[in-house]
Each structure stands twice: as structure tokens, then as C-alpha cells.
Amino acid sequence: MASTTINQLQLFQQNLQNIVQQKQMLEAQMMEIDSALEELKISPTSYKILGKVMVSVSREKLNNELQNKKEVLQLRFSTFEKQEMMITQNIEKIQKEVVSELKKK
């Protein structure tokens, strides 16, 4: 019983580590978008990279695209936060079980 519980604990910890990494990547992307939005406010012209080509686009269109992308990233980020919280709770529960089993022996 203890070995399966420990294996389950390790699996939850790996999942938690993956979620934390994905959250960090999303945070970095959101910071890039925030920076681009700030730059867009003061820049007289705006460009977008499409493949290997940079094309001129209207500031409003680019602003809307960036805002939409930011909203999607924020939704994904909040989903990861919820998953992180649930996994952390599961880890704490399993750790208590493992400790209580080890105390019995």
C-alpha cells in the first residue's frame, strides 16, 4: 500500500512541476504582450511579423489582436492555477497518509 501511495505522490509532484513550468511560460508571454501594448501606445507605426516577413498593420487591429491573445493567456493561466491548487491539496493529503502509515510501522 505504501509503495503505491508513494508512487502516486511522486506522480502528483511531477504534474505539479509541469504546471508550474507552464504557468511561468504563460507569465512570460503575458509580460511580452504587455510590453508590446505599451510600446504600441507610443509608436507612430506598427508592424506584425508573418512568417519571415514584417508587414505594416493598423495600431487598432494589432492592439485588438494582442488584447485577445492576452485574454486567452489569462484564462489558461487561471486554469493552471486551479489545477496547481488541486494537485497541491492532493499532495498534502497523500503526504499525511504516508506519514501516518510510516508511524504505524
C-alpha positions as CSV (number, residue, x, y, z in Angstrom):
1,M,0.0,0.0,0.0
2,A,2.8,2.4,1.0
3,S,4.7,2.0,-2.3
4,T,1.6,2.7,-4.5
5,T,0.9,5.8,-2.3
6,I,4.4,7.0,-2.7
7,N,4.3,6.4,-6.4
8,Q,1.1,8.4,-6.6
9,L,2.7,11.2,-4.6
10,Q,5.6,11.3,-7.0
11,L,3.3,11.4,-10.0
12,F,1.4,14.4,-8.4
13,Q,4.7,16.2,-7.7
14,Q,5.7,15.7,-11.4
15,N,2.4,17.0,-12.5
16,L,2.7,20.0,-10.2
17,Q,6.2,20.7,-11.6
18,N,4.9,20.6,-15.1
19,I,2.0,23.0,-14.3
20,V,4.4,25.5,-12.6
21,Q,6.6,25.5,-15.7
22,Q,3.6,26.1,-18.0
23,K,2.5,28.9,-15.7
24,Q,5.9,30.5,-15.9
25,M,5.8,30.3,-19.7
26,L,2.4,31.9,-19.8
27,E,3.6,34.7,-17.4
28,A,6.5,35.4,-19.8
29,Q,4.2,35.6,-22.8
30,M,1.8,37.9,-20.9
31,M,4.7,40.2,-20.0
32,E,5.7,40.3,-23.7
33,I,2.2,41.2,-24.7
34,D,2.0,43.9,-22.0
35,S,5.3,45.3,-23.2
36,A,4.1,45.3,-26.8
37,L,0.8,47.0,-25.8
38,E,2.8,49.7,-24.0
39,E,5.1,50.2,-27.0
40,L,2.1,50.3,-29.3
41,K,0.7,53.3,-27.4
42,I,3.7,55.5,-28.1
43,S,4.8,54.1,-31.5
44,P,3.6,56.0,-34.6
45,T,3.6,52.9,-36.8
46,S,3.0,49.3,-36.1
47,Y,4.2,46.1,-37.7
48,K,3.5,42.4,-37.4
49,I,5.7,39.5,-38.3
50,L,4.1,36.9,-40.5
51,G,6.5,34.1,-41.1
52,K,9.7,35.7,-42.4
53,V,8.0,38.9,-43.5
54,M,7.3,42.0,-41.4
55,V,4.1,43.9,-42.6
56,S,2.6,47.1,-41.6
57,V,-0.8,46.9,-39.8
58,S,-3.1,49.4,-38.2
59,R,-2.5,50.1,-34.5
60,E,-6.1,49.4,-33.6
61,K,-6.0,46.0,-35.3
62,L,-2.8,45.0,-33.7
63,N,-4.0,46.3,-30.3
64,N,-7.2,44.2,-30.6
65,E,-5.2,41.1,-31.6
66,L,-2.8,41.5,-28.6
67,Q,-5.7,42.1,-26.2
68,N,-7.5,39.0,-27.4
69,K,-4.3,36.9,-27.1
70,K,-3.7,38.3,-23.6
71,E,-7.3,37.3,-22.5
72,V,-6.8,33.8,-23.8
73,L,-3.5,33.5,-21.9
74,Q,-5.1,34.8,-18.7
75,L,-7.8,32.2,-19.0
76,R,-5.2,29.5,-19.4
77,F,-3.2,30.9,-16.5
78,S,-6.2,30.8,-14.2
79,T,-6.9,27.2,-15.3
80,F,-3.4,26.2,-14.4
81,E,-3.7,28.0,-11.0
82,K,-6.8,25.9,-10.2
83,Q,-5.0,22.7,-11.3
84,E,-2.0,23.7,-9.2
85,M,-4.2,24.3,-6.1
86,M,-6.0,20.9,-6.6
87,I,-2.8,19.0,-7.1
88,T,-1.2,20.7,-4.1
89,Q,-4.1,19.7,-1.9
90,N,-3.8,16.1,-3.2
91,I,-0.1,16.1,-2.4
92,E,-0.7,17.3,1.1
93,K,-3.4,14.6,1.6
94,I,-1.2,11.8,0.4
95,Q,1.8,13.1,2.4
96,K,-0.3,12.9,5.5
97,E,-1.3,9.3,4.6
98,V,2.3,8.3,4.0
99,V,3.4,9.8,7.3
100,S,0.7,8.1,9.2
101,E,1.5,4.7,7.6
102,L,5.1,5.1,8.4
103,K,4.3,6.0,12.1
104,K,2.3,2.7,12.3
105,K,5.4,0.6,11.4
